[in-house]
Amino acid sequence: MLRITDELAIDENDIEIDLVRASGPGGQNVNKVSTAAQLRFDTRRLPLAPDVAARLARLAGSRMTKDGVIVIQAVRHRTQERNRADAIERLRELLVSAHQRPKPRRPTRPTLASKKRRLEGKKRRSTIKARRGSSGIEE
């Protein structure tokens, strides 16, 4: 069992991990050994609240299919074991961050001092621009 939160745990049999050949540099070894891990997890198997499911879909982005399957490619490391562990850890981090409610934004007003600084800066810029152009002497 993979523990996500106190209430949520995933059965490791629900996670499919396929080992595929990695692209990129690596010499002849890259053509022989399947070191990249491709993790597939169906989120419909989890009892998620609607707000958590919506956050998960937004956070997963293009990694989630229309059917609700999360696909994670892990190719950071050179060994199968480390890529497999990396993919599982990334899935866990994604699910943990989906369970955290965002802090509501409290709108604030600018302070009086910041308003004065802004107006001073505008006045300074205005005088600089006003001094440009003609020198005031007409012929």
C-alpha positions, 0 to 999 in steps of 0.5 A: 500500500502506498500511503498518500494522506491519512485517509487515502492509500493506493494499492500498488497492484492498481499502478501499472509500470511498463519499462520502455527504451529511453531516448537520448544519449547513452551510447549502445546501452540505450538500444539494448536496455529498457530503463525508462519507466512509464507509470499508468494509474486510473484515478477512477479507482480512487474515492476522490471528492469533486474538488480534489478530482478537479485540482488533480485534473488541473495539476496533471494537465496533459499527463491525464487522459480523457478517461482519467488515467495519469501517465508519468514518464520517468527517464531521469535516471540510468537504472530501472529501479530508480526510474520506477521509484521516481515515477511512483514518487512523482505520482504520490507528490501529484496526489498529495498536492491535489489534496491540499486546499489552496489558501484563499486570496484576500484582496488588499489595498495599496498603502498611502505611502505606496500611492504617494511613491507611485505618484512621485515617480509619475511626476518625475518621469513627466518632468523628464519627458517634458524637458525633451523636445524643443528647447523653447527658443523660437526663430 
